Amino acid sequence: MTEGQVLDVMRDAFYNIIICSAPMLVISLVVGLTISIFQTVTSIQEQTLTFVPKVLSIFIALIVFGSFLMTTLTDYIERLWGNFSIYIR
């Protein structure tokens, strides 16, 4: 494998990591910010209040975005295995 091919594989891997994790991270950020604002307004200082809504929102996000995530990862793996003969030269 040449250095360019290694960089291409790594770039694609990092791109897929970012694309696949972005929906869950954004949803978790929005839910956490909403709960934090609610806690500030109501002066509730319970630390565990954000845990359950975040877990539920991530679970729902995985259900909603699951097919997109699997399609993205499957396409990446198919490209990786499709070019395998090029990588072993």
C-alpha positions as CSV (number, residue, x, y, z in Angstrom):
1,M,0.0,0.0,0.0
2,T,1.2,3.5,-0.8
3,E,1.0,6.4,1.6
4,G,-1.7,7.9,-0.5
5,Q,-3.9,4.8,-0.3
6,V,-3.4,4.7,3.5
7,L,-4.4,8.3,3.7
8,D,-7.5,7.7,1.5
9,V,-8.6,4.8,3.7
10,M,-8.1,6.8,6.9
11,R,-9.9,9.9,5.5
12,D,-12.9,7.7,4.5
13,A,-12.9,6.1,7.9
14,F,-12.8,9.4,9.8
15,Y,-15.5,10.8,7.5
16,N,-17.7,7.8,8.2
17,I,-17.1,8.1,11.9
18,I,-18.2,11.7,11.9
19,I,-21.2,11.2,9.7
20,C,-22.4,8.2,11.7
21,S,-21.9,9.8,15.1
22,A,-23.2,13.3,14.3
23,P,-27.0,12.6,14.6
24,M,-26.6,11.1,18.1
25,L,-24.2,13.8,19.3
26,V,-26.4,16.6,18.0
27,I,-29.5,15.1,19.6
28,S,-27.7,14.5,22.9
29,L,-26.5,18.1,22.8
30,V,-29.9,19.5,22.2
31,V,-31.6,17.4,24.9
32,G,-28.8,18.1,27.4
33,L,-29.0,21.9,26.7
34,T,-32.8,21.8,27.0
35,I,-32.7,20.0,30.3
36,S,-29.9,22.3,31.6
37,I,-32.0,25.4,30.8
38,F,-35.0,23.8,32.5
39,Q,-32.9,23.1,35.6
40,T,-31.6,26.6,35.7
41,V,-35.0,28.2,35.3
42,T,-36.6,25.9,38.0
43,S,-33.5,25.9,40.3
44,I,-33.6,22.1,40.3
45,Q,-30.0,20.9,40.9
46,E,-30.5,17.1,40.4
47,Q,-27.5,15.7,38.5
48,T,-29.2,12.6,37.3
49,L,-32.1,14.4,35.7
50,T,-30.4,14.6,32.3
51,F,-29.5,10.9,32.2
52,V,-32.9,9.3,31.4
53,P,-34.0,11.8,28.7
54,K,-30.6,11.6,27.0
55,V,-30.7,7.8,27.0
56,L,-34.2,7.7,25.6
57,S,-33.4,10.3,23.0
58,I,-30.3,8.4,21.8
59,F,-32.4,5.2,21.7
60,I,-35.0,6.9,19.6
61,A,-32.3,8.4,17.4
62,L,-30.8,5.0,16.8
63,I,-34.2,3.7,15.8
64,V,-34.8,6.6,13.4
65,F,-31.3,6.8,11.9
66,G,-30.4,3.1,12.1
67,S,-31.0,2.4,8.4
68,F,-28.9,5.4,7.4
69,L,-26.1,4.3,9.7
70,M,-26.1,0.8,8.4
71,T,-26.2,1.9,4.8
72,T,-23.3,4.3,5.3
73,L,-21.2,1.7,7.1
74,T,-22.1,-1.1,4.6
75,D,-21.1,1.1,1.7
76,Y,-17.8,1.9,3.3
77,I,-17.0,-1.7,4.0
78,E,-18.0,-2.7,0.5
79,R,-15.7,-0.1,-0.9
80,L,-12.9,-1.2,1.4
81,W,-13.3,-4.9,0.4
82,G,-13.8,-4.0,-3.2
83,N,-10.4,-2.3,-3.3
84,F,-8.7,-5.0,-1.2
85,S,-6.8,-6.3,-4.2
86,I,-5.3,-2.9,-4.8
87,Y,-4.2,-2.6,-1.1
88,I,-2.2,-5.9,-1.0
89,R,0.1,-5.0,-3.9
